[in-house]
Amino acid sequence: MGNAIDSRRRKFGVICLAVPAAMLILGQTAFKSSLDGAAFLVYWFICFLFTLAAMFIALLDIRSVQRQSREETRELLQKTLGEIERQRSEGPSDRQ
């Protein structure tokens, strides 16, 4: 299942989504009149960076989930093949 690294990555991803969402709301309401010139560019650039960070973290999470799924599938296949081999070596039984 999940581990501490996955949990931390997902929490960081949520933060990286919440910050630009809050910045968007604040930038379009409370700060709209005070953002001009360089402040406008810096503010929205920071929002953009948090958005890119959230996308990057999501891609890392996708890779992690794919890797974990691949490992679990491989383990299940090995376990199943081992069980089949064990049943074969035990000989025929009264199975129907």
Secondary structure, 3 states (H helix, E strand, C coil): CCCHHHHHHHHHHHHHHHHHHHHHHHHHCCCCCCCCCHHHHHHHHHHHHHHHHHHHHHHHHHHHHHHHHHHHHHHHHHHHHHHHHHHHHHCCCCCC
